[in-house]
Amino acid sequence: MLPLHTSLRGLRCFCVAAECLSFKETANRLFLTPSAVSHQIKQLEKTLQQSLFKRQTRAVLLTEAGERFYQQVAPIMVQLSETVNNFTQSTTKLEVSISMPEFFASELFVPQLVGWSTEYPHINLKLDTVKTRAAQTSQTDLSIVLSGSRRNDENCYELFPLRYIPACSPARYEQLKSAGLAALSQLPLIVHQARPHSWEQWAESVNISSFSPKQVIQLDSMFSVARAAEQGIGIALIPLPISQAWFDNQSLVALYSETLNSHDKYYLLHHGGTQDKHKAAPEVQQLINWILSRFNF
């Protein structure tokens, strides 16, 4: 019996050399040096106590014993290679990629990943975050996007709409709670720059006839808007339900109960290249179902 620790390397070199009849070409195919190939085959010949090749100046030829040995060994090596490949494929984890706004990722998606890992430990996730609507991409299997109009995509799932509520830090709330609507003129009003007129829309929705804010601060990310309000910089229009955790942990307090209902909605898009949303790959469909069960408020 061939010693296992030497025979597999030697047998691999032998089979490739028997096919191409060149130690140099064998070395190229196996990413070895020609001397390493020659050494492996010499070790195999020593173990078998037979010459397998006739060495010539510019080529090598199989001996009669080498030809017989190749005919018996080659099918075994092919079967071994297929077995290893099949086993590797069966144990390789699947991967699903998804992109989404960074605020959605930090406030909703990432906190839920413990549940995903428990249910689907065999699927790896690749998460890309985007800061603005303009940066949204379809280079992933799935995307969660925020849009002010109904998506016409066939592979589109509506998640939930946003409404906005005026909020501030607990300390500012204690200062302003007795001021009523007059508080809006005492501190800067903070808003996402993608929705610069949201404060005017909110004021109109609550029938404020004369709206004259002290100052308006526009920031380019919703996380910055929420953080600025938390730090006491001013009063911010905060989106619900996506920011509910900020209120639950009392980082923010609603200054007024009235909310601004918007046309903004989150949608889940499948970029599978098919018009049938029910024909996603199994691992992609599992993520779709998981998202719909948790974020379809």
N, C-alpha and C positions, 0 to 999 in steps of 0.2 A: 504494500500500500504506500502511496506517495505521502510524504510528510505534508500535512495541510498547510502549514505556515509558509512553505516554499512552493508547493505545487500550483496553487491558484495563480500566483504571479507568473510562474514559468509557463503554465498552460495557456494563459492569456497571450503572452508573448509568442508562444509557439503557434497558436492558431492564426494570429494575425500575420506572422511571418510566412506561414504555409500558404496563406491566401495571396499575399503580394510578392512573395519570394524576394524580399529585400529587407535586410535588417535596418537600413536607413529609413525606409518608408515606414516600417513597423515602429521605429522610434518616433517618427513624426506623428503617427496616429495615436500613440499612447503617451505622448508628451514625455518621452524618455530620451536618453542619449543612446547612440548606437552601441557604445560599449556596455551600457546597462542591459540592453536587449541581448547582446551576445553573452553576457555573464549569466542572465536568467536561463537562456537556452542551454548553455554548457552545464549549468547545475541540473537542469532537467535530464539532459543526456547522461550525466553522471549517475543520477538516481535510477534511471531506466537501464543504465549500462548498455546503451545502444546509441549509435550516431543517427540523428534525425535529419541532418542536412549535409549536403556536399558543398563545402565552401569553395567558391571560385573567385576569380579576381574581381569581377564586376557584378556577380550575382550569386545566389544560393539556390540549390535545388533540393527537393525532398529525396531522401533515400527511400528504398523500398519499405524499410521499417517505419520511416517517418510518414510515408503515405498511408500505411495501414493504421498507424497511431492516430493520424489526423481524422480518418474516416470514422473512427470510434469515439474520439474525444469531442470533435466539433459539435455534434448534436447535443451532447451533454452541456457544453458551454453555452450554447444558444438557450437551452431550457433554463439553465441557471440564471442567465441574464434576464430572461423574461420573468422568472419568478421574483427576482430582486426588484425589477421595475414595477411589477404588479403590486408587490407588497408596499413599495415606497408610495405609489399612488394611493393605495387604500388607507395609508396612515397620514398622508399629507393633509393639513388643515385647509379648508376652503377659505376664501377671502371675499368680502363684500366691501365696496368702497362707497362712501356717502359724503356729500358736501352740504353745508348748512351755514346760516349766519352764526357768527361767533357768540352772540347773546343767547340764541336758542341752544347752542351747544353747552354753554356754561350753566345756564339756568334750568334746563330741562333734560337734555339728552345725556350728558355725562353723569349726572347724579343717578340715572337709572341703569347705568351700565353694569352694576353689580347683578341686577336681575337678568340682563342679557347673558352674562358670563355663566350664570348658573344654568340657564335653560339651553344655551347653545355653546357649550365649551369647544365644539369642533369647528367653529366658524370664527376666523379672525376678522376684525373690523379695521378699516382704514378710514379715518375721519379727517376731512379737510374743512377748515372754517374760512368763511369769506366775510369781509367787513362791510361791504356795501352791496346793494342790489346789482350795481353795474358789474361787480366782480363775479357774479354767479356763473357757474360753469356746468357743462354737461359731460365732463370728462370722467365722471364717476358713474357707478351703477345707479345710484339714487341721488336725489337732491331734495333738500327741504328749502323752499323759497318763500319769501314774503312778497305778496303782490296786492296791488290795489284794485285789480280787475280779475274777473273770472278767467282761469286758465282754460284754454280750449284743447289742451293736449289730451289725447286718448288715454295715455298712461298717467293720469293725474288723480290724486286723492286729496280731497279737501280735509284739512285738519281742524283749524279753529280760527275765528276772527279775533281781532284785537279791539279792546276798548281802553281808553286812556283816563287816568284819574290824577288829579293834582295831589302831590305828596311832598313831604319834607321830612327833616330829621325830627326825632322826638323832642329835642330841645327847642327847635324852631316852632314846633307845634304848640308847646306850652306858651310860647311868646305870642303866637298868632291866633290861637283858637277863639279868643273873645273878640277879635277884630272883624270877624265876618269876611265879606268880600273885599273890604278895605285892605286886607292883608296883601292882596295882589299888587298893590301899589307901594308896598313897604319893602319888598325884597325883589331881587332879580328873578325873572321867570326863565326857566331852563327848558330847552326843547331840542329834539333831534333835528339836525339841519336838513334831513330829507323831508321833514314835515314842518316847514318854517311858519305856517299859518295855523298850526294846531291850537295855539292859545286863543287866537281870535275866534276859531270855530267853537272851542269850548265855551268861551264867553257868550257867544251868540246862542248856543244851545241852552244856557241857563238864564237867558234874557237879561244880560248885563247891557244896558243901553249906552253907557259911557265907559269904554274900556281903555284905560290909560296906564299901562304897566310902567314901573320905574325903569326897568331895563330888561332886555331880552338877550339871553346867552344861548347861542346855537352850538351844539357839540356834534361831532361826526360819528359817535357810536352810542348805542343805547346804554352800554355799561358805563360810559363816561357820564351820561345824563343821570343815571341812578346814583353813581358814586358822588357826583357833585351835590345832589340833594342830600345824600347821607351825611356829607361833610358840612352841611348847613349853609352852603353857598346861596341857595335860593329854593324856590318852589318849582318842581319839575312835573311835567306830564309823563306819568309812568304807565307802561302798557300792562294790561291784565288780559288773561291769567298768567302770562309767561313770567311776570315778576312777583308772583304771589309769595315766594320764599322771603323776599325782602320785608314784606309786611308780617309774615309769620314770625320771623326772628326779631321783629321790632327795629330793624335798621331804618325803616321808613314808616311813616304814619300818614294816612289819608287826611288831607286838610279839609276836603269837602267830599260829600258822598256822591255828588253828581259825576257821571262819567261821560266821555265823548265816545260815542259809537262810530267806528270808522269802517271804511271799505277794505282796510288791510286784513288779509287772511294769510295764514300759512298753508302751503300746499306741499304734498309729497309727490315728486316726479320720478318715474322710472325711465331711465335712458337705455332700455333694452333693445331698441331697434325693431320693435314689433308693435303692431297696432292692437294687439290683444294683451291687455294688462294681466290676464290670467296665465300667460305663458312665460312668466319670468323664470329664471333658473331657480331651483328649489331653495338654495341658500339665500338668494335675493328675496324670494317670496316670503321666507321666514322673517327676514328683517322688516319687510313691508307690513306683515301681520303684527309683528311686535310693536312697531311704531304706531299703527292704527289703534292697537289695544290700549296704549298708554297716553297718546297725545291727541286723541280725537275727542276734544271736550265738548 
